[in-house]
Amino acid sequence: MGTNYYAVKKKPGLYNREIHLGKSSAGWLFLFRDNEEFHTYPQFKKWLENNVDTGEYVLFDEYEREVTKEYLLDLIDSKQKDKHNLSNPDNFNYNTKNIDGYRFTYRDFS
């Protein structure tokens, strides 16, 4: 069991959609949902700068709690440094790919 994270446009609009950013689960590296917005961790951070820092998007977890960009980045970075997460041999199995040590997947998940 884990927690999914989303970005939602702050200003309502006809074509607004939430963006599934990824999922944090115990014992695993953060799992990014690869999409048209970003494909690497540096691109993800740049996307946050361009969309969250500007106030265009707001970050939420699946329990509808608003989270800050700093909270999410700290969570991701701490999972990347956790020896238990790093030693999980299944991190890059099951339709995931290793992009510079970060887990990404194209498939839908929740």
Secondary structure, 3 states (H helix, E strand, C coil): CEEEEEEEECCCCCCCCCEEEEEEECCCCCEEECCCCCCCHHHHHHHHHHHCCCCCEEEEECCCCEECHHHHHHHHHHHHHCHHHHCCCCCCCCCCEEECCEEEECCCCC
